Amino acid sequence: MKLKSTVALAALALSAGLSMAQQGVSKTDITLGSIQDLSGPIAGFGKQARLGMMLRVDEINEQGGINGRKLKLIVEDSAYDPKKAVLAAQKLVNQDKIFMMVGHIGTAQNLAAMPVQFDKNVINFFPITAAREMYEPLNRLKYSFAATYYDQMRNAAPKLAKDKGLKKICTMYQDDEFGLEVMRGAEAGLKAAGMSFTETTTYKRGATDFSSQVTKMQAAGCEMVVLGTIIRETIGAIGTARKLGYNPVFLGSSAAYTDLIHKLGGKAMDGLYATMTVQNPYTDEASQPIRFWANKYKTKFNEDPTVFSVYGYNIIDTFAKAAGKAGQNLTTDTFIKAMDSMTIPPDMFGSAEATFSATKRLGSDKSRLSQITDGKWKVVSDYIK
């Protein structure tokens, strides 16, 4: 009878120990999950973010891991479809038992997947989207790194207008939440500076002809145009303006800060300004540390890195810093405690200092300006306060 009681108590203790174990953390490994677009409309971005993450994971593991644990990264494809993002989250959270979701790309995709994660106490760490919903409303399982489109344009639009002495500021934006965030941010910034839009015009997602919008802004005498556009629409709007002999100052958000703008749009894209938070890493960059990193990336993956490669790399790097600070007993709670006291200093890519707390889950709301000059993005301002 005594033996049976001892066995029962041992089984109970084992069961309790297993139930207390942290999902995704073993004696030897930490399992992370990420959802990227690997086959949909922004598959190029998703692939680049994935490779950036892989580079940092490999570096960390080569150096012995985090407190003796190696990182394991499992990436699923959403094809940029919120429904597929939910299925991917279910697999990662319930089947792969990930410790944390890192760098999930896309606003709608994150919003669809977060309930699956939060139900199992899985943190949504540094999603690749500049939407305010990534840190609002406040949730202990949300951490965001990207200055929002709203904040980017709230800061940049009045600064650029003032620096260039421009009075007639206009906007052309995509008729959806993304475009509205860009417009609202610029509108708020201009209002605080005692200015307002002279003209506003919109377009439907998927549009390819921007002649009527550009003609309208030209007729209004717009000296600067705030673009709530992504890649194809940025190129289309500026290309149309150039053909009409209309050359205002164009300002885009970080959605337009990509090497694809000048690679696909050519010489006509010279002069475009865009907000950005980290620098595009050209392999011939003047900065030796960035140049070394970019060539290391190219050697490993046989392609040039981009700003999305940097996003992926930095996401894993910041995770590693916080997980290391959390110590040997890595759990969701110890990670949150460590992360909420973190200050991330500026890095070689020019990121602004980021700070976090129990009530501040966006690392930094600052961005700076870059401009395409001779077919390359060049940083032209410090972080705008």
Secondary structure, 3 states (H helix, E strand, C coil): CHHHHHHHHHHHHHHHHHHHCCCCECCCEEEEEEEECCCCCCHHHHHHHHHHHHHHHHHHHHCCCECCEEEEEEEEECCCCHHHHHHHHHHHHHHCCCCEEECCECHHHHHHHHHHHHCCCCEEECCECCCHHHCCCCCCCEEECCCCHHHHHHHHHHHHHHHHCCCCEEEEEECCHHHHHHHHHHHHHHHHCCCCEEEEEEECCCCCCCHHHHHHHHHCCCCEEEEECCCHHHHHHHHHHHHCCCCCEEEECHHHCCHHHHHHHHHHHCCCEEEECCCCCCCCCCCHHHHHHHHHHHHHHCCCCCHHHHHHHHHHHHHHHHHHHHCCCCCHHHHHHHHCCCEECCCCCCCCCEECECCECECCCCCEEEEEECCEEEECCCCCC
